[in-house]
């Protein structure tokens, strides 16, 4: 975690209203994650990396980003007891963590976690271990300009962070970008933008899922190189009925999460480098 002197300052002065962080930590029913199996744990979010489970790297970055915000961990019932058993590692901050039983889809899990909320929400995943308080602050600040925010990093920045870290990029007229798995929602009305995830995430792995979520015409225009990032965001805003704003991280490492053995090794290397630098 960051120095206590700066802890909690990252989102100060950003979009108004109390912020809630949602961390998606569940896994598909009946599916044994290979990384969890290798580590001898039940859930991927509990896989250890550089001395602690994946989920705690994410939670601690969020704790450092806001000194008061509640963190809601979403995972299935059989994982809640195992993750909550490790809560004491957070000390007094453990009181800010609440568990929410996950649903069968990403969207329904987000809806379950935010049903009682009126303020802004920032959603990320438990394998987003390179997340930083500064990145959280950037997403939060971008909510001043849009009702829904998604974060990307340019291909050049991602490859500069690590040449093996990311292999999937969205090609726009103004460059190629990778998704950074963190999203901001200004309030309940902005959840319309989350409808894109009703069929699941990882759009690069399913053309049908991408078309269903974003529309055939939008995908065709993107494939033909006719949309830059801002014009694509405007078209998506019209499709979902909310103002969708992209924010671009300068740190390409933020587009790398723990997805498989290759990216686990990359994240381990980058985290170790961060630790040595502190």
C-alpha positions as CSV (number, residue, x, y, z in Angstrom):
1,X,0.0,0.0,0.0
2,X,1.1,3.6,-0.5
3,X,2.5,5.9,2.1
4,X,-0.1,6.8,4.8
5,X,0.6,10.5,4.1
6,X,-0.9,10.3,0.6
7,X,-3.4,7.5,1.2
8,X,-6.9,8.4,0.3
9,X,-5.9,11.5,-1.6
10,X,-6.2,10.0,-5.1
11,X,-9.9,10.6,-5.8
12,X,-10.2,13.9,-3.8
13,X,-11.9,16.6,-5.8
14,X,-13.1,14.2,-8.5
15,X,-16.8,13.6,-9.4
16,X,-19.1,14.4,-6.5
17,X,-20.9,12.0,-4.2
18,X,-19.6,9.0,-2.2
19,X,-17.9,6.4,-4.4
20,X,-18.3,2.6,-4.1
21,X,-15.8,0.2,-5.6
22,X,-17.0,-3.1,-7.0
23,X,-14.4,-5.9,-7.5
24,X,-15.6,-8.9,-9.6
25,X,-13.8,-11.9,-8.0
26,X,-16.0,-14.8,-9.0
27,X,-15.5,-17.6,-11.5
28,X,-17.8,-19.7,-13.7
29,X,-19.7,-22.4,-12.0
30,X,-18.2,-25.8,-12.6
31,X,-15.0,-24.4,-14.1
32,X,-11.6,-25.1,-12.4
33,X,-9.3,-22.2,-13.2
34,X,-5.8,-23.6,-14.2
35,X,-3.9,-21.0,-12.1
36,X,-6.0,-21.8,-9.0
37,X,-5.5,-25.5,-9.6
38,X,-1.7,-25.0,-9.9
39,X,-1.6,-22.9,-6.7
40,X,-3.9,-25.4,-4.8
41,X,-6.6,-22.8,-4.0
42,X,-10.3,-22.9,-4.8
43,X,-10.6,-19.5,-6.6
44,X,-8.4,-17.7,-9.0
45,X,-8.7,-14.5,-6.9
46,X,-6.8,-16.4,-4.1
47,X,-3.8,-17.3,-6.3
48,X,-0.7,-15.9,-4.6
49,X,1.6,-13.5,-6.4
50,X,4.5,-11.6,-4.9
51,X,3.5,-12.5,-1.4
52,X,-0.3,-12.1,-1.4
53,X,-3.4,-13.2,-3.2
54,X,-4.4,-11.5,-6.4
55,X,-7.5,-9.9,-4.9
56,X,-5.6,-8.1,-2.1
57,X,-3.4,-6.3,-4.6
58,X,-6.5,-4.8,-6.1
59,X,-8.3,-4.1,-2.8
60,X,-5.2,-2.4,-1.4
61,X,-4.9,-0.1,-4.5
62,X,-8.6,0.8,-4.0
63,X,-8.1,1.5,-0.3
64,X,-5.2,3.8,-1.1
65,X,-7.3,5.6,-3.7
66,X,-10.1,6.6,-1.3
67,X,-9.9,6.7,2.5
68,X,-13.6,6.3,3.0
69,X,-15.1,4.4,0.0
70,X,-16.7,1.0,0.6
71,X,-15.4,-2.0,-1.4
72,X,-17.8,-4.7,-2.5
73,X,-16.2,-8.0,-3.4
74,X,-18.5,-10.1,-5.6
75,X,-18.0,-13.8,-5.8
76,X,-20.1,-17.0,-5.3
77,X,-21.2,-18.1,-1.9
78,X,-18.6,-21.0,-1.6
79,X,-15.7,-18.5,-2.1
80,X,-16.9,-15.8,0.3
81,X,-15.8,-17.7,3.5
82,X,-12.4,-18.5,2.1
83,X,-11.7,-14.9,1.0
84,X,-13.2,-13.3,4.1
85,X,-10.8,-15.5,6.2
86,X,-8.0,-13.5,4.9
87,X,-9.6,-10.1,5.7
88,X,-7.5,-9.6,8.9
89,X,-4.5,-8.8,6.7
90,X,-6.2,-5.4,5.9
91,X,-6.3,-4.4,9.6
92,X,-8.8,-1.7,10.4
93,X,-9.6,-1.2,6.7
94,X,-11.3,-4.7,6.6
95,X,-14.4,-3.0,7.9
96,X,-14.8,-1.2,4.6
97,X,-15.0,-4.5,2.7
98,X,-18.5,-6.0,2.0
99,X,-19.2,-9.3,0.3
100,X,-21.9,-9.7,-2.3
101,X,-22.9,-13.1,-3.7
102,X,-22.2,-13.2,-7.5
103,X,-24.8,-13.9,-10.2
104,X,-24.5,-15.9,-13.3
105,X,-23.3,-13.1,-15.6
106,X,-21.0,-10.1,-15.2
107,X,-23.8,-7.6,-15.7
108,X,-26.1,-9.3,-13.1
109,X,-23.2,-9.4,-10.6
110,X,-22.7,-5.7,-11.1
111,X,-26.4,-5.1,-10.7
112,X,-26.5,-7.2,-7.5
113,X,-23.6,-5.2,-6.1
114,X,-25.0,-1.8,-6.9
115,X,-28.8,-2.2,-6.4
116,X,-28.9,0.0,-3.3
117,X,-26.5,2.7,-4.5
118,X,-27.1,6.2,-5.8
119,X,-23.6,7.6,-6.2
120,X,-20.7,6.8,-8.5
121,X,-19.3,3.3,-8.9
122,X,-16.0,2.1,-10.1
123,X,-15.9,-1.5,-11.2
124,X,-12.8,-3.7,-11.7
125,X,-11.7,-7.3,-11.5
126,X,-9.8,-9.2,-8.9
127,X,-7.0,-10.2,-11.3
128,X,-6.2,-6.5,-12.2
129,X,-3.2,-6.7,-9.9
130,X,-1.2,-3.8,-11.5
131,X,-4.0,-1.3,-10.7
132,X,-2.8,1.9,-9.0
133,X,-4.5,4.5,-6.9
134,X,-3.6,7.1,-9.6
135,X,-5.4,5.0,-12.3
136,X,-8.5,4.8,-10.1
137,X,-8.3,8.6,-9.6
138,X,-8.1,9.1,-13.4
139,X,-11.3,7.0,-14.0
140,X,-13.1,8.8,-11.1
141,X,-12.1,12.2,-12.5
142,X,-13.3,11.3,-16.0
143,X,-16.8,10.8,-14.6
144,X,-17.0,14.6,-14.5
145,X,-17.2,14.5,-18.3
146,X,-19.3,11.4,-18.9
147,X,-21.9,9.1,-17.3
148,X,-19.9,6.0,-18.0
149,X,-16.1,5.7,-18.4
150,X,-13.9,3.0,-19.8
151,X,-10.1,2.9,-19.6
152,X,-7.7,2.0,-22.3
153,X,-3.9,2.1,-22.9
154,X,-2.2,2.7,-26.3
155,X,-0.4,-0.3,-27.8
156,X,2.9,1.6,-27.7
157,X,2.6,2.1,-24.0
158,X,1.5,-1.5,-23.3
159,X,4.5,-2.9,-25.3
160,X,6.8,-0.5,-23.5
161,X,5.6,-1.8,-20.2
162,X,6.2,-5.4,-21.2
163,X,6.5,-6.9,-24.8
164,X,4.7,-10.1,-23.7
165,X,2.0,-8.5,-21.5
166,X,-0.9,-8.0,-24.0
167,X,-1.7,-9.5,-27.4
168,X,-5.2,-8.1,-27.9
169,X,-5.8,-4.6,-29.2
170,X,-8.7,-2.7,-30.6
171,X,-7.8,-0.9,-33.8
172,X,-9.1,2.7,-34.2
173,X,-8.3,5.3,-36.8
174,X,-6.1,7.1,-34.4
175,X,-4.2,4.0,-33.1
176,X,-4.5,0.7,-31.3
177,X,-5.6,0.4,-27.7
178,X,-6.0,-2.3,-25.1
179,X,-8.7,-2.5,-22.5
180,X,-7.7,-1.9,-18.9
181,X,-10.6,-3.7,-17.1
182,X,-11.7,-0.7,-15.0
183,X,-15.0,1.2,-15.5
184,X,-16.7,4.1,-14.0
185,X,-20.4,4.7,-13.7
186,X,-21.8,8.0,-12.5
187,X,-24.9,6.4,-11.0
188,X,-27.7,3.8,-11.5
189,X,-28.8,5.4,-14.8
190,X,-25.4,4.8,-16.2
191,X,-25.8,1.0,-15.8
192,X,-27.5,1.0,-19.3
193,X,-23.9,1.1,-20.6
194,X,-23.1,-2.1,-18.8
195,X,-25.6,-3.9,-20.9
196,X,-22.7,-4.6,-23.2
197,X,-21.5,-7.2,-20.7
198,X,-24.7,-9.2,-20.4
199,X,-23.2,-11.9,-22.5
200,X,-19.9,-11.7,-20.7
201,X,-16.6,-9.9,-21.3
202,X,-13.5,-10.7,-23.3
203,X,-15.1,-9.5,-26.6
204,X,-11.9,-10.2,-28.5
205,X,-12.5,-13.9,-28.1
206,X,-16.1,-13.8,-29.5
207,X,-17.1,-11.9,-32.6
208,X,-20.8,-12.7,-32.0
209,X,-20.6,-11.3,-28.5
210,X,-18.9,-8.2,-29.8
211,X,-21.6,-7.7,-32.4
212,X,-24.4,-8.3,-30.0
213,X,-23.0,-5.8,-27.5
214,X,-22.0,-3.0,-29.8
215,X,-24.0,-3.4,-33.0
216,X,-23.0,-4.7,-36.4
217,X,-22.7,-1.3,-38.0
218,X,-20.4,0.0,-35.3
219,X,-18.2,-3.1,-35.6
220,X,-18.1,-2.8,-39.4
221,X,-17.1,0.9,-39.2
222,X,-14.4,-0.1,-36.6
223,X,-13.1,-2.9,-38.8
224,X,-12.9,-0.6,-41.8
225,X,-10.8,1.9,-39.8
226,X,-13.4,4.6,-40.1
227,X,-13.8,5.4,-36.4
228,X,-11.3,7.1,-34.1
229,X,-11.7,6.5,-30.3
230,X,-13.8,9.6,-29.6
231,X,-16.2,9.0,-32.5
232,X,-16.6,5.4,-31.4
233,X,-17.5,6.6,-27.9
234,X,-20.1,9.0,-29.4
235,X,-21.7,6.2,-31.4
236,X,-21.8,3.9,-28.3
237,X,-23.3,6.8,-26.3
238,X,-26.2,6.9,-28.7
239,X,-26.6,3.2,-28.7
240,X,-26.8,2.9,-24.9
241,X,-28.4,6.2,-24.1
242,X,-25.7,7.5,-21.8
243,X,-22.6,9.6,-22.3
244,X,-19.7,7.2,-22.6
245,X,-16.2,8.7,-22.2
246,X,-12.9,6.9,-22.8
247,X,-9.9,7.7,-20.7
248,X,-6.4,6.7,-21.8
249,X,-3.7,5.6,-19.3
250,X,-0.1,6.6,-19.9
251,X,1.1,3.5,-18.0
252,X,0.6,0.6,-20.4
253,X,1.1,-1.9,-17.5
254,X,-2.5,-1.1,-16.5
255,X,-3.7,-3.1,-19.5
256,X,-2.1,-6.3,-18.2
257,X,-4.0,-8.5,-15.8
258,X,-3.6,-12.1,-14.7
259,X,-5.4,-14.2,-17.3
260,X,-3.1,-17.2,-17.9
261,X,0.4,-18.5,-17.1
262,X,2.0,-16.0,-19.5
263,X,0.4,-13.0,-18.0
264,X,0.9,-14.3,-14.5
265,X,4.6,-14.3,-15.1
266,X,4.5,-10.9,-16.6
267,X,2.5,-9.4,-13.7
268,X,4.8,-11.1,-11.2
269,X,7.8,-9.5,-12.9
270,X,6.3,-6.1,-13.0
271,X,5.0,-6.3,-9.4
272,X,8.4,-7.4,-8.2
273,X,9.9,-4.4,-10.0
274,X,7.5,-2.0,-8.3
275,X,8.3,-3.5,-4.9
276,X,12.0,-3.0,-5.4
277,X,11.4,0.6,-6.5
278,X,9.6,1.4,-3.2
